[in-house]
C-alpha cells in the first residue's frame, strides 16, 4: 500500500498547484462552518476544484470541523444539501453533533474525524470507528511509539497523520490566547496567531506608572531576565529580549522527512501537510519533495535517504524545523525563541499562468532585476530550469525594461527558447512555479544556519563531530 499524500488547498490555484506537483488528494474548507474561514474558496471555486481533481483521478475532502453553537446547527441542512451536490470523497469534522447530523441525514458521505477532536489513543480511534467514522486524523501530540500501537490496535480504520507544517503552541489548536487578546476564537477558525507576536518587557514603578525597559547597546550586558515558576523554586528560566522583542511561544515548523520511512512502514493511509495559508510555491515544493520521497522509498527502501529531499524543503521560508512530538516530547530546540518571522534563502518569484503559442506568460510575485536568474520547478521531478534575464517584456504592453516589480497582476512574456528546452511547454505547464535567491544579511544567514544545525541534532543526523552543539 502506498500512503496518500494529502495537501492543503487554501485557494483554487493552490489546489491545482498541489495536484500538478504530485498530491494524491487535497482538503479544502467550505466558505463557512470550518476552521478555514480565511479560505479563498467560493462555492463556484469548489465546484471547479472538484472537477479539476476528478479529471486528474485524485481525491478531495471538505472540512466542516469547527465546534458548533446553536446558530451553526441551523445551517447544517443547507450544508448537507450543498455537500451532497459537490460529492467530495469525505468530510472532515470534529464536533460530535455535526458527525451525528451527517450520519443521520447523509450516511453515504464518508466521515473523517479532524485533528481538532484530539484523537491521541487507540481507544479514541475505536470509539469513532464504532460510531461509523471512516478515518481518524491523529493529533500532532501523538508520538511514533503511540502511532505504532494505534496502528496495531486499529487495523480496520484508516488513519491520517501530520508530517509537515506549522505547529501550535497550544494543544492541537485549542488555544485561548487568540480569543483573549484579539476576540478571535481559534476553535471557530479565526486564530490571530498571537503566539507569533512579539512581547515587550514593561516595568511598573511603586507610584503605579508603567515604563519601558529599554535594552540598548550600552546596557544589554548589565543584566538578564528570568522567571521563577511557583512550584519550581530556585529554578530560573531565562527570558531573552532583543530589539525585535521576545518570542516565548513560537514553535518551529514540523518536518518529519527524516522519519518518513518509519511512518511509511507502519502503513498509515494518509500523510497530511499543513499550510492552507501558504503560497503556491509552498504547495509545489512540499508536494513534489514528499511525492518523490514516498515514491523513491517504495521503489528502493534500502537505499532511501531523506537528505535528497531535505535540500528542497530547506528552500521554503520557515521558522526552523522540528520533529515535534515524534519522540514523545518536545525538545528544548523545538521552539524558536529568537525570530518569529519565516526565514529562507529562496523567494517565490511567480508562476506560469498561460502559454500563448511558444511564449509563456509569467505572473510575478517578486521583483526581478537585470542579470538575475530565476529557477522554474519541473512538476513530477526534482529537476529545475534556470533562466537569466537581461531585459523583460511586459506581457500586456510589450514595454521592455531592465527591472520588473510584482503587484497588480504584473506579467512578463518569456520565449520558449529562453528555457533551453525542446519541449518547454510540456515540461513547464501552466501553474509551474519559480523561485529566486533571497538576499540575506549576515545576521539572517547565521540564524538560518543555526536553525538547520539544530534540526540536524534533533533528527540525529548531525555529522559535525560535535562542533555544532
C-alpha positions in Angstrom: 0.0 0.0 0.0 1.2 3.5 -0.9 0.3 6.2 1.6 -1.8 9.0 0.3 -0.1 12.4 0.1 -2.7 14.9 1.3 -2.1 18.6 0.6 -4.0 21.7 1.8 -5.9 23.8 -0.7 -6.4 27.3 0.6 -7.5 28.6 -2.9 -8.4 27.2 -6.3 -4.9 28.0 -7.6 -3.2 26.3 -4.7 -5.4 23.2 -5.2 -4.5 22.9 -8.8 -0.8 23.5 -8.0 -0.8 20.8 -5.3 -2.3 18.3 -7.8 0.1 19.3 -10.5 3.1 18.7 -8.3 2.1 15.3 -7.0 -0.6 15.4 -4.3 -2.9 12.3 -4.2 -5.6 14.3 -2.5 -6.4 17.8 -1.2 -8.5 19.2 1.6 -10.4 22.4 1.2 -12.6 24.5 3.5 -16.2 25.4 2.9 -16.7 29.1 2.8 -18.3 28.8 6.2 -18.6 26.3 9.0 -15.0 25.2 9.1 -11.6 26.2 10.5 -10.9 27.5 7.1 -12.8 30.8 7.5 -9.9 32.6 5.8 -10.2 30.2 2.8 -10.3 31.9 -0.5 -12.9 29.4 -1.9 -16.3 30.4 -3.2 -18.9 27.7 -3.9 -18.1 28.1 -7.6 -14.4 27.7 -6.9 -15.1 24.5 -5.0 -17.0 23.0 -7.9 -14.2 23.9 -10.4 -11.7 22.5 -8.0 -13.6 19.2 -7.6 -13.9 19.0 -11.4 -10.1 19.5 -11.7 -9.4 16.9 -9.0 -11.7 14.4 -10.7 -10.2 15.0 -14.1 -6.8 14.1 -12.7 -8.0 11.0 -10.9 -7.3 12.4 -7.4 -9.4 12.9 -4.3 -10.8 15.9 -2.4 -12.0 16.2 1.2 -14.0 19.2 2.6 -13.6 20.5 6.1 -16.6 21.2 8.4 -14.6 21.0 11.5 -15.5 23.9 13.8 -17.2 23.4 17.2 -20.8 24.5 16.7 -23.2 26.8 18.6 -26.9 26.7 18.1 -26.7 29.3 15.3 -24.4 27.0 13.4 -26.8 24.0 13.7 -29.4 25.9 11.8 -27.1 26.0 8.8 -26.5 22.2 8.7 -29.4 21.2 6.5 -28.3 23.6 3.8 -24.7 22.4 4.1 -25.7 18.8 3.8 -27.6 19.6 0.6 -24.6 21.6 -0.8 -22.1 18.9 0.0 -24.2 16.2 -1.5 -24.2 18.1 -4.7 -20.5 18.5 -4.6 -19.9 14.8 -3.8 -16.5 15.0 -2.1 -14.5 11.9 -1.1 -15.1 12.7 2.5 -16.0 15.4 5.0 -13.6 16.3 7.9 -15.4 17.1 11.1 -14.7 17.4 14.8 -18.0 18.2 16.5 -19.9 15.1 17.6 -23.2 16.9 16.8 -22.1 17.6 13.2 -21.0 13.9 13.0 -24.3 12.7 14.2 -26.2 15.0 11.8 -24.3 13.8 8.8 -24.7 10.2 9.9 -28.4 10.6 10.1 -29.0 12.9 7.1 -26.2 12.0 4.6 -25.0 8.5 5.6 -23.5 7.9 2.1 -20.8 10.7 2.7 -17.6 9.4 4.4 -16.9 11.0 7.8 -13.4 11.8 8.7 -12.5 12.9 12.3 -10.5 16.1 12.4 -7.3 16.7 14.4 -9.4 19.2 16.4 -11.1 16.2 18.0 -7.8 15.4 19.7 -7.6 11.7 18.8 -4.4 10.5 20.6 -5.2 6.9 21.6 -6.4 3.7 20.1 -9.4 3.7 22.4 -10.5 7.0 21.0 -9.9 5.8 17.4 -12.1 2.7 18.2 -14.7 5.0 19.7 -15.1 6.9 16.5 -14.9 3.7 14.4 -17.8 2.2 16.3 -19.8 5.3 15.6 -19.2 5.0 11.9 -16.1 7.1 11.2 -14.2 6.1 8.1 -10.9 7.8 9.1 -9.3 9.5 12.1 -6.8 12.3 11.8 -4.5 11.8 14.7 -3.3 14.7 16.9 0.1 16.2 16.4 0.9 15.2 20.0 0.9 11.5 19.1 4.4 10.1 19.3 5.8 7.4 16.9 5.6 4.8 19.6 1.9 5.7 20.2 1.3 5.8 16.4 2.7 2.2 16.2 0.4 1.0 19.0 -2.6 2.7 17.5 -1.9 1.1 14.1 -1.6 -2.3 15.8 -4.8 -1.9 17.8 -6.9 -0.3 15.0 -6.2 -2.2 11.8 -9.7 -1.8 10.4 -10.0 2.0 10.1 -8.0 4.5 8.0 -5.5 6.7 9.9 -4.1 10.1 8.9 -1.0 11.6 10.4 0.6 15.1 10.1 4.1 15.0 8.6 4.8 18.7 7.8 3.6 22.2 8.6 3.2 24.8 11.3 2.9 23.6 14.9 0.6 25.2 17.5 2.0 26.1 20.9 -1.4 25.0 22.4 -3.0 21.6 22.2 -3.9 20.8 18.6 -5.1 24.3 18.0 -7.4 24.5 21.0 -6.0 27.9 22.1 -7.4 30.5 24.3 -4.8 33.2 23.7 -6.3 34.4 20.5 -9.8 34.7 22.0 -8.4 36.6 25.0 -6.2 39.1 23.1 -8.0 39.5 19.8 -11.5 38.3 20.4 -10.9 35.8 17.6 -11.7 32.2 18.5 -9.2 29.6 17.3 -11.9 27.0 17.6 -14.2 29.0 15.3 -11.4 29.2 12.6 -10.3 32.8 13.4 -7.0 32.3 15.1 -4.9 35.6 15.2 -1.7 33.6 15.8 -0.9 35.6 19.0 1.9 33.1 19.7 3.8 34.6 16.9 3.6 38.1 18.2 6.5 39.8 19.9 6.0 40.9 23.5 7.8 43.8 25.2 9.0 43.7 28.8 7.5 46.5 31.0 8.3 47.8 34.4 5.8 49.0 36.9 7.0 51.6 39.4 5.7 52.0 43.0 3.7 55.0 42.0 1.8 52.9 39.5 3.4 54.3 36.4 4.4 51.8 33.6 7.8 52.3 32.0 9.5 50.6 29.1 12.6 48.5 29.9 15.0 49.8 27.3 17.6 47.4 26.2 20.3 49.0 24.1 24.0 48.6 23.2 25.1 50.4 26.4 23.2 48.3 29.0 22.5 45.0 27.2 25.3 43.3 29.1 24.4 44.6 32.5 21.5 42.3 33.4 19.5 39.2 32.4 15.8 38.5 33.0 14.4 35.3 34.5 11.0 33.9 35.6 10.5 31.6 38.5 7.5 29.2 38.4 5.7 28.7 41.7 6.3 25.0 42.0 9.9 25.2 40.8 11.7 27.4 43.4 15.2 28.4 42.6 14.8 27.2 39.0 15.2 30.3 36.9 14.0 30.3 33.3 15.7 33.0 31.2 13.6 35.4 29.1 15.6 36.8 26.3 14.6 40.1 24.6 16.4 41.8 21.8 15.4 44.8 19.6 12.8 42.6 17.9 11.1 41.6 21.1 10.7 38.3 23.0 9.3 35.1 21.5 8.4 32.6 24.1 5.5 30.7 22.4 6.8 30.5 18.9 7.1 26.8 17.8 9.2 25.8 14.9 7.6 24.1 11.9 7.1 20.3 11.8 9.1 18.3 9.3 9.1 14.5 9.6 11.1 13.8 6.4 13.9 12.2 8.3 11.4 9.7 9.8 9.2 9.3 6.8 10.4 5.7 6.1 9.3 4.7 9.6 5.9 6.1 9.1 5.5 4.5 5.6 6.5 1.1 7.1 3.5 1.4 9.5 1.0 1.6 6.6 -0.6 4.9 7.7 -3.1 5.5 4.9 -2.8 9.3 4.7 0.1 11.7 5.3 -1.1 15.2 5.9 0.6 18.5 5.1 -0.5 21.7 6.9 -0.4 25.1 5.2 -3.7 26.4 3.7 -2.5 30.0 4.0 0.9 29.4 2.4 1.7 30.3 -1.2 1.5 28.2 -4.4 5.3 27.9 -4.1 4.9 26.2 -0.7 2.3 23.8 -2.2 4.6 23.0 -5.2 7.8 22.5 -3.2 6.3 20.4 -0.4 4.2 18.3 -2.7 6.9 17.3 -5.1 9.5 16.7 -2.3 7.2 14.4 -0.4 5.9 12.8 -3.6 9.5 12.0 -4.7 10.4 10.8 -1.2 7.4 8.4 -1.0 7.8 7.0 -4.5 11.6 6.6 -4.1 11.1 4.8 -0.8 8.7 2.3 -2.3 11.0 1.7 -5.3 14.2 1.2 -3.2 13.7 1.3 0.5 17.2 0.0 1.3 19.0 3.0 -0.4 16.4 5.7 0.6 18.0 8.8 2.2 15.9 11.8 3.2 18.7 14.3 2.5 17.9 14.1 -1.2 14.6 15.8 -0.4 15.6 17.9 2.6 17.5 20.3 0.4 14.3 21.1 -1.5 12.3 21.6 1.7 15.0 24.0 3.0 14.3 26.4 0.1 11.0 27.3 1.8 10.6 30.2 4.1 10.3 28.6 7.6 10.7 29.2 11.3 13.2 26.3 11.6 12.2 22.7 11.6 11.4 20.3 14.4 10.3 16.7 14.8 7.6 17.9 17.2 6.3 15.2 19.4 7.7 12.3 17.3 10.0 11.1 20.1 7.3 11.5 22.7 8.1 15.0 24.0 9.3 18.4 22.7 13.0 19.0 22.9 14.4 22.3 24.1 15.2 23.3 20.5 11.6 22.7 19.2 10.8 26.4 19.9 12.3 29.4 18.1 13.0 32.0 20.8 14.9 34.3 18.5 12.8 35.0 15.4 9.1 34.8 14.8 9.1 35.6 11.1 9.8 32.9 8.5 13.2 32.8 7.0 14.8 31.2 4.0 17.3 31.8 1.2 14.8 31.5 -1.6 11.7 33.6 -2.5 8.6 32.8 -4.5 9.2 34.5 -7.9 5.9 33.7 -9.7 4.0 31.2 -11.8 3.4 30.5 -15.4 -0.3 31.3 -15.9 -0.7 30.8 -19.6 1.1 29.6 -22.8 0.4 31.7 -25.9 1.9 29.7 -28.7 5.6 29.4 -27.9 5.6 32.1 -25.3 5.0 31.7 -21.6 3.0 34.3 -19.6 4.7 34.6 -16.3 2.9 36.4 -13.4 5.4 37.9 -10.9 5.2 37.5 -7.2 8.5 39.2 -6.5 10.7 41.8 -8.2 13.4 40.6 -10.7 16.3 42.7 -11.9 18.5 42.6 -14.9 21.1 39.9 -14.6 19.2 37.9 -12.0 18.1 34.4 -12.7 15.1 32.5 -11.6 14.5 28.8 -11.2 11.5 27.0 -12.6 10.4 23.9 -10.8 9.5 21.0 -13.0 6.4 19.0 -11.9 7.0 15.3 -11.4 10.7 15.8 -11.0 13.2 17.4 -8.6 15.0 19.0 -11.6 14.8 22.7 -12.2 15.3 25.0 -15.1 17.3 28.3 -14.6 16.7 31.3 -16.7 18.7 34.5 -16.6 17.1 37.7 -17.8 18.8 40.7 -19.5 15.5 42.5 -20.2 11.8 42.0 -19.5 8.9 42.3 -21.9 5.6 43.3 -20.4 3.0 40.7 -21.4 0.3 43.3 -21.9 2.0 46.4 -23.3 5.2 45.0 -24.9 7.3 47.5 -22.9 10.9 46.5 -22.5 12.5 47.2 -19.1 15.6 46.2 -17.1 13.6 45.6 -13.9 10.1 44.4 -13.1 8.2 44.6 -9.8 5.4 42.4 -8.6 1.9 43.6 -7.8 -1.4 44.3 -9.6 -1.1 41.1 -11.7 2.2 42.2 -13.3 3.1 39.7 -16.1 6.1 39.2 -18.4 6.5 37.3 -21.6 9.1 34.5 -21.8 10.0 32.9 -25.2 10.2 29.1 -25.1 13.8 29.3 -26.4 14.9 31.1 -23.2 14.2 27.9 -21.2 16.8 25.9 -23.3 14.4 23.0 -23.6 13.0 21.4 -26.8 9.6 20.8 -25.2 9.4 23.6 -22.6 5.6 23.8 -23.0 5.2 20.2 -21.9 7.8 20.2 -19.1 6.7 23.6 -17.7 2.9 23.6 -18.0 0.5 26.2 -16.7 0.8 26.6 -12.9 4.6 25.9 -12.9 6.1 27.9 -10.1 9.5 29.6 -10.0 11.8 30.9 -7.3 14.7 33.4 -6.9 17.6 33.6 -4.4 16.9 35.7 -1.4 19.4 38.4 -0.3 20.1 37.7 3.3 22.2 39.8 5.6 24.9 38.3 7.8 22.6 38.0 10.9 19.9 36.2 8.8 22.4 33.8 7.3 23.8 32.9 10.7 20.3 32.4 12.1 19.3 30.2 9.2 22.5 28.1 9.6 21.8 27.7 13.3 18.3 26.6 12.7 19.4 24.0 10.2 22.1 22.7 12.6 19.6 22.4 15.4 17.3 20.4 13.2 20.1 18.0 12.3 20.8 17.5 16.0 17.2 16.8 16.8 16.8 14.4 13.9 20.0 12.7 14.9 21.6 13.4 11.6 24.5 15.7 12.8 27.9 14.6 11.3 29.8 17.6 12.6 31.8 15.9 15.3 30.0 17.9 17.9 31.1 21.4 16.8 27.5 22.4 16.0 26.2 21.8 19.6 
